[in-house]
Structures are given as structure tokens and as C-alpha cells.
Amino acid sequence: MKAVEIAENIYFIGANIKNGDLFEGMWPIPDGVSLNSYIVKGDKTALIDLVRDWDNAPEALKEQLASLNIDINNIDYLVLNHLEPDHTGWLCEFLKLNPKVTILTTQLGKNMVKGFYKNEDNVQIVKDGEKLDLGNNMELTFYTAPNVHWPETMVTYNEKSGVLFSCDAFGSYGCVDNPFDDQLDDEKHAFYDRESLRYYANIVASFSPFVQKAIDKLASLDIKMIAPSHGIIWRENPSVIIERYRRFAEYMNGPAEPEITILWGSMYGNTESALAPLIDGIKSEGVTVHLHQVPNEDVSFPLTSAYKSAGLVFAMPTYEYRMFPPVAAAIDMFGRKHLKNKKVLRIGSYGWSGGAQKEFDSITADYNWDCLEPVEWQGGCDEDTKKKIYEQGKKLAKTVKEFCGV
């Protein structure tokens, strides 16, 4: 990426991560991710958000600063909206290059600077609504946005340009070549639409009530551009990503979209043989189906479609008196990410004995799922069982449509 002026005396810099690592050590990013930082120049210079030493990101940052004729040692302020290491991991090295810089963050952010990086020097706490005058008619205002998605998070706003530096809020997976929404064709927009949902479901979903509060809190600002720390900059239609995040946040309490996600795993094909009548039953009601097999797919992907779907089906055999482990692991993640208020069906085969349903009921007891009567069978799936599965699939689809008001 090259340094790009996004507004008068405001520049986009950063790095694309393409080395195949997992985001947060667990989420696949086959199309990479961007680490976005921003320079705001008045009489003094502020750098908003940093990078970590990841896939040569610090060198990319240095090159872009040089292209702006900015020496790291001459940066006056480092604004840390969020202390997660993808935005702060290079802090110790940065401070060696610029030991006199003033770090601006929240009280909790200051605690984390000390805890993560063992530094207490030149850290200035900013309060909600506090302003920083950089001179030359350039001012920054800070607004706390706790738990979006860490408790110390804040966002930074420049009233003159209407730019909101939102850090992880309004972000997405995916590398960034053309940084602005109005530079993208329909295919690229569809890509960032999908990857913003996957990013949200993987990273932010648990904190959806706080996302809603933050959106409401910032509603009075005249936001002309949203500059996140991952993903594209929204300068033509910032309301698109705001409303997208609002919709994502509302999925937690439901209803979500009138769709059904099927998560399945099968040991010897007996559970798999029930998928066809299940899908036929659902589709007979005109409901969209998302099909995911574990452990063949990373949980990041079924989690994404499950988060947006009002209905879920878990198709799995009993394994040693309990749930098939890959499906059980996915269900655990769904719980951790607060996938609540779903219409749910479980089907599956068993060998000498059942037991999966008992564990399923126990684990999901506090998920606030409305579960239909399960369908279980021993060994192969005969025609009578397939008919019952078809009918339960159809019933689930009807329930989902009624739930969503379709």
C-alpha cells in the first residue's frame, strides 16, 4: 500500500498481511487482512493506531511515513484507540525510535500499555469527549467505545473533515489495494460484505449490545468518512457499513435472516445419508440453506452463516455416548460467540447406543434455542426415517419463516 491522502492533511498508511497466518491465532484469512494506520497533521503530527511486527508491516509503515517526509522521531502523538497487539505489537520498537512521543489512550488503555509493554512513560489519559488541538485548525476528539470489542476501546473523530477513526469497529478481513468504497466494483463490494460479516461473527459478535450502544452514541456526529483499522475506508457511503454493523448486532437477539445453516459431520455415512431429505424438506418451503461439514471446514465459516441464520440444524452421530467431537467443538464456539435465539433441529445416527442428544441438551440449555423434536436412528437411515427427517426439515423452515415474519 502507498500513503494516500483521505482528507486535507489526513493520510492512510498501513500494511497488507498476506503470509497465511491465522488472525488472533485461530481465524483463517485466505485473502489476508489490512492493518490500517493514519497520520493527522496540524502544527503537530498524530499517528492513529499502530501495527505489529507481522509480515514486514513496520517496514511498510516506515516507507509510507518517509513518502510523506515524516520522520518517526518527529511524530508528536501516538493515539492508541485499542490495545490489541495487532495494533500495538510494534510499540516497544516504536518507542525506541521516538522516546518522546506522547501516547494518548483511555485509563484502561494506559493500564494495558503498562501490562503488555511495561511502559508508563509519556502516557496521557484522555476522557470521553476530550479534544486534542494539533494546531493549524486541526483537532481530534476522543469518544470511549468500551467493549467494541475490548473494554479500553475508544474512537477518534476529526470534526473538520468528518473522519471517524473507528479502529476495529466497522472493519473487515481482506487485504486492501484500493482503499475507498467508491473505487470498488460490485464483485469487490460483495467480497467485503462477506468478509465484514465473517470478521464480525468471529471477532465482535459476543459484544453486539456494546456495538449497538456505540452506534447510538456516535449518531449525533456528522460522519462523512469511516476509517477503520482493518478493511476499506468508507468515504462515499459511510452509512452502508454503519447500518451493516447495526444489522449484524441485531442478529444476536433475533430474528436473524430467514435462512438455515446445517452443520454436519459423519463417521461412516449414516448421518450424511439423511442430508438429502433434510435439505429437500427445508427447500420445499423456499428457505435458503447453508451447508457446512466439520472438521473439513474451519469453524470460522459455519460460525459466520450460523450467526446470520435464524435456523440451525446439527446433523451428527453419537460418538462414545456423546456428540461427534467436531460438531461438539463447533457448538461450543457458537456458545462462546453468543449465537442466541435460534430455531434448532438435531438429527443423527447411533451405533450400539445413543447419548449425543443428552449431551446436546445439557450444553445448549442456556443458549436460548427453541429446539424441535430431534430425529435419531440406529445404523442406516431407512425410508421411514428419511420421511420423518423431510417433515422435520419442512417444519423447521416454516418455524423460521414465521419467526422472521416472512
N, C-alpha and C positions, 0 to 999 in steps of 0.2 A: 504494500500500500504506500501511497505518497501522501504527504501532508496536503490537506485540502481545506481551503477557506470555506467555512459553512455560513458565516455571517461576518460583519465587519469586525476585524481583529479577533476572531474566534476560529480556531483551526482544529480539524480532525486529524489525529495521528494514531498509530497503533500497529498491530501485527496480526497476521493470519496464522493460526495454528493448524498445521497440515500433517503432523508426524504420526498420526494414528493412535495417539494416546487416548485414554478414556477421560472424559470430563468428570471432575470430582472423584477420579479413580474408579468410576463404575459405569458411566453412561457412554455408549458408543457415539462418536461424532465422525461418521464416514465422510462427511463433507466439510469437516473441520469446524472451527469456531474463530471468531474475531475477538481480540482484546482491544477495545477502543479506549483511547485517552484523548484529552482535549486541552488545548492551550487557549487561554484568555489573556489578551494583552491590553493593559492600560499604561499608566506610567510604570506600574509594576506588573509582573507576569505571574500568572497562576497556572499550574498544571493540575488538571482534574482527573483523578484516578490514575493508577499506575499499572504495571504488568508484573508477571512473574518471570523468572528465568526459564522460559519454556519455548522450545523450538526457535531459539535465537531472537526472541521478542525484544530483549533490551537493546540489542544492536539495531533492530529495525527502528526502535524509538529514538535512539541516538541519531541515526541517519536523518530521520524526519525533522528532528529538532534542528539539526545542522542546516537542513534545507530552508529553515525559517530564520537562519542566523541567530539561533538561540543556543547559548552555552548552558549546559545543565547547572553550572555553578551560579548562573545569573537568574535562575528561577527563584522568585521570592516566596511563593506559597505552593504547597502541595495539599490539595483538597482530597481527602480520603472519604468518599461517600460511604464506603463499605469496606470492611477489613478482611474479607475472604481472600486467601492467598493468591488467587488468580489476578487480583487487582492490587496486591501489596507485596507479593513474594520477593520483588526486587528492591524492597525498601532499604535494607541494610546497605546494599551496594550503592544505591542512590544517595544515601546519607553520607557515604564516604566521599562521593563526588561533590556533594553540596551540603556540608555540615551545618550551614547557617540557615537553611530553608525553614520556614515556619509551616508546621503541619497543622491543618485545620480538620477537626473531626468532632464527633459528639463525645459526651462524657464516657459512654460505654466504648466508643471507638478509641479514646485515649487509653482506657484500661487494656484494650486488646493490642494496641501498639506496644505497650509495656509487656504484656503476656506473650505475644507472638515474637516480638523483635527486640525485647529487652532494652527499649529506648524510652526515656522520659524527657529528653531534651527538646525544647522548642515545639512542644505540642500545645496547641491552643484549642480550648473547648469552644465550640460555637453552639448557641442555643437556637431553638426553633424561632424562625423569623428574623434571626440576626443577619446583618448586612456587612459586607466587606467592600470598601471603596478602594479600587485599584488605581484611581486617578484617570484623567482624560475621559470623563463621563462613562466609565466602565465600573459596574457594581455587580456583586454577586449576593444573592440571598439564599439562605440555607433553611430547609424545611425537614424536620425529622419525619422519617417514614419507618417506624420500628416494625421489625419482623417482615419486611419485604426485601429480602427474606431472612436476614439476621437482625437481632434486636438493636444493633448500633446504627442501622442504616439511616442515611439521610439522602436528600436530593438537593441539587444546586440549580438556581434559576438566575438567568440574566434578563431583567425586565426590558432593557433597551432592544434586544434582538428577539425576545420571546423564546429563547432557547432554554429547554429544561434538560439538564444533565441528570439522567434518571438511573444511572448505574445498572443494576440487574433488572430493575423494573422495565417492562416493555422491550425486553431483549429476545434473542433467539439464537439457536445454533446456526452454523453455516458460516463459511468464510465470506468476506466482503470484498468485492472488486470495485463495483460502482456503489458508492456509499449511500446514495439518496433514493428514496422511494420512487421519485419521478423519473429516474434513469432506468428503471427495470421494466422488462416486458412481462406479459401475462404469465409466462412459464416461471420466471424468477419470482414473481409475486406469489404464485401458487406454492413454490418451494418454501419461501419464508413463512407463508401461512402455516404450512405443515410443521416446519421446524420451530416456529414460535409456540405452537401447541405442544410439541414434544418437549421443548425446553420448559414450558410452564408445568406440564404434568410431572416431569422428572424433578424439577428444582423448586418450584414455587407452590405447587398445589396445596401442600399442607397449610400454607399461610394465607389462603384465599380470603378469610374475613379481614385480614390486615390489608390485603390488596384493595378490597372494596373501600376500606376506610381511607387509604391513601389517595385513591382516585377522587373520592368525595372531598377530601381536604384540599386537593390541588385544583378543584374545579373552578375556583374563582380567579385563577391565574390566566393571563392571556398567553396561552401556549401556542406559539407559531411553529415550533420545531421541537422534536424529541430526539435527543442524542444519547442513546443507551451505551452501555459498556460491552454489549455483545449484539451483533447484528446491525441492520441498516439504520440510517438516520431518516426520520420521517419529517420532511420539510414541506411537502405539498399537502398531505392529508394526515397530520398527526392524530386526528380523531379516529382514524382507522385502527391504529394499534391500541389506543386507549379503550375504545369500545370492544375490541377483540379481547383485551385483558379483563374487561368488566364481565364479558360473557363467560370467559374461562373461569373466573372467580365464582360466578353464579352456578356453575356446574356442580360445585360441592354440595349445595343444599338441594339441587334438583328443582324441576326435572332438567336433565341434560338434553341431548339431541335424541330424536325418536329413532334410535339405531340400537343394534345388539352386537356386542362383542362376544365371540366364542373363543375361549381359551381351552386348548385341549392338549392332552398327552396320552399316549397309548403304548403299552408294553408289547403286545403281540397282535394288535389289530382288532381286538374285540370291541374296544371303545371306539376306535376310529370308524368301524363299520356302521356306527349309529349316526355319524355326522350327516350323511346324505339326507335321511328322513328328517332330521332336526332342521337342517337348512331349508329343506322344501317346506316344512311347516311354517317357519318364520317368513319365508319369502311369499308364501301364499297370502299373507296379509300386507304385502308390499313394503316390508321393513328392510332396511339396509343391514347387511351382515358384514362384520369384520372378523376374519378367521386367523387365529394365531396359534402356532404349535410350539410348545416348550418341551424340552430345553433347546430345540432347534433355533429359536429366536431369543435374542436378549430381551429381558423383561421391559426394557425401555420402550419397546414398540407396542406390545399389548397394553402396557400401562397407559399409553397415550390414547389409543382408541377406546379403552375401557373408561378412561376419565371423561370422555365426551359422550359416551353411550349411556342411555337411560336403562338399558337392559344388559345383563351379563349371563353367559352360560359357562359353566365349568364342566367339561367332559373329561373324566379321568377314572382310572381303575382304582380299586383298593390295592394297597401295597403293604403287606405285612401288618394288616389290621388297621391301617391308617391311609391317609391320602397319598396319591402318587407324588413323590417328593418334588419334582419340578413344578407341578401345579401348586403344591402347598407353599413353595417358596414365593411364587408369584402372588398368591393370595395374601401372604404376609406383607409383601411390598404394597399391595393395594391398601391394606390396613394402615400401614405406616404413612401412606400418602392421602389418607382420609377420603377414600372413594366411598362416599356415603350415599344413602337414599337411592338405591338401585333396585330394580326388579330382577330377580335372580332365579335361575334354574340350575340344578346339578344333575348330571346323568353319569353312569359309569358301570362297568362290569366288575365282577369279583371272581376269585378262584374258589378256594375252599370255604371262605367266609368273607362277610362284609366287614365294615368298620370305618370306611372313608367318610360316610355321611355323619357318623357320630363325631368325628374329629372336626369335620367341616362346620357342623352346627356349633360346636364349642368355640372354635377360633373366631367365627364370624358373629358371635352373639351380640357384640356391641358395635357392629358395623352399620346398623340401621338399614339392613337389607330386607326387602319383602320377598321371601322365598316361596316359590311354587313347590308343589309336591315333587320330590325327586323321582327319577326312574333308575332303578338298579336291576341288574340281571346277572345270572351266573354263566360264565363262559361266553359262548357265541350269542349274537343278538338275533333272535328269531323274528319271524314276520309279525307276530302279535306284539312283540316288544317294539319293533320299529314303528308300528302303527301308533302305539302309545306315545312314543317319542315325537312322532309327527304332530300329534294332537297337543302335546305339551309345548312344543315349539310354537305352534299356532296360538295357543293360549297366552304364552309369554308375549308374543308380538302384539296381540290385542291389548294386553295389560299395559305394555309400553306405550302404545298409541293413545290409550285412554289417559295414562299418566301425563303424557306430553300434550294432551289436548288436540290430537290430530284426528 
